[in-house]
Amino acid sequence: MNEDIYVNKDHLKEYVNMMTKMWTDFAKTGNPTPDNSWGVKWIPYTSRRKEYLNIDNKVEMAKDGEKERVDFWTKMYNEAGVPVDVKSNL
């Protein structure tokens, strides 16, 4: 790892280490947080529950990640007078 790019950027180094651990754990076990590390228990995504692992300033399970995008485009189509039949399997 090139340490120079992390000078005065401890948060970036921590993020890289976290992502590396999550990908490694996922490759080994099929679960990015097998030991509930990062304070979250990962639940695999299903089209019924629509939960996903949101990795941001805080790592947490979230739901309906595509809802805002779908709602935005539905609104645009409606305003343009274009019929919309939203049946998403996301």
C-alpha positions as CSV (number, residue, x, y, z in Angstrom):
1,M,0.0,0.0,0.0
2,N,1.4,3.4,-0.9
3,E,1.4,5.2,2.4
4,D,2.0,8.6,0.9
5,I,-1.5,8.9,-0.4
6,Y,-2.8,8.4,3.2
7,V,-0.8,11.2,4.9
8,N,-3.2,13.2,7.0
9,K,-6.1,11.0,5.7
10,D,-6.6,8.5,8.4
11,H,-10.3,8.2,7.6
12,L,-9.4,7.2,4.0
13,K,-7.0,4.5,5.3
14,E,-9.6,3.2,7.7
15,Y,-12.2,3.1,4.9
16,V,-9.8,1.2,2.6
17,N,-9.0,-1.3,5.3
18,M,-12.7,-1.8,6.1
19,M,-13.6,-2.4,2.4
20,T,-10.7,-4.8,2.0
21,K,-11.8,-6.8,5.1
22,M,-15.4,-6.8,3.9
23,W,-14.5,-8.1,0.4
24,T,-12.0,-10.6,1.9
25,D,-14.6,-11.9,4.4
26,F,-17.2,-12.1,1.6
27,A,-14.9,-14.1,-0.6
28,K,-14.0,-16.5,2.3
29,T,-17.5,-16.9,3.8
30,G,-20.1,-15.4,1.5
31,N,-20.7,-12.8,4.2
32,P,-19.0,-9.4,4.3
33,T,-19.6,-9.2,8.1
34,P,-19.5,-12.8,9.4
35,D,-18.5,-11.7,12.9
36,N,-21.0,-8.7,12.9
37,S,-18.0,-6.5,12.6
38,W,-18.6,-2.8,11.9
39,G,-21.6,-3.1,14.2
40,V,-24.0,-4.6,11.6
41,K,-25.2,-8.0,10.6
42,W,-25.4,-8.4,6.9
43,I,-28.7,-9.8,5.5
44,P,-28.5,-10.9,1.8
45,Y,-30.6,-8.9,-0.6
46,T,-33.9,-10.5,-1.8
47,S,-36.5,-9.0,-4.2
48,R,-39.0,-9.4,-1.4
49,R,-37.2,-7.6,1.4
50,K,-35.0,-5.3,-0.7
51,E,-32.4,-4.8,2.1
52,Y,-28.8,-4.0,1.3
53,L,-25.6,-3.1,3.1
54,N,-25.2,0.6,2.9
55,I,-21.6,1.6,3.3
56,D,-21.2,5.2,4.1
57,N,-20.0,7.2,7.1
58,K,-21.8,4.5,9.0
59,V,-22.2,0.9,7.8
60,E,-25.8,-0.2,8.2
61,M,-28.5,-2.2,6.6
62,A,-30.9,-0.1,4.5
63,K,-34.0,-0.8,2.4
64,D,-35.3,0.1,-1.0
65,G,-32.1,1.6,-2.4
66,E,-33.7,2.2,-5.8
67,K,-36.9,3.8,-4.5
68,E,-35.8,7.4,-4.9
69,R,-34.6,6.7,-8.5
70,V,-37.8,4.9,-9.5
71,D,-39.9,7.7,-7.9
72,F,-38.0,10.4,-9.7
73,W,-38.4,8.8,-13.1
74,T,-42.0,8.0,-12.5
75,K,-42.6,11.6,-11.6
76,M,-40.8,12.8,-14.8
77,Y,-42.8,10.4,-17.0
78,N,-46.1,11.5,-15.4
79,E,-45.2,15.2,-15.8
80,A,-44.4,14.5,-19.5
81,G,-47.7,12.7,-19.9
82,V,-46.1,9.4,-20.7
83,P,-47.9,6.3,-19.3
84,V,-45.8,4.5,-16.7
85,D,-46.2,0.9,-15.6
86,V,-43.7,0.4,-12.9
87,K,-43.1,-3.2,-12.1
88,S,-39.7,-3.5,-10.7
89,N,-38.0,-6.6,-9.5
90,L,-35.2,-4.5,-7.9
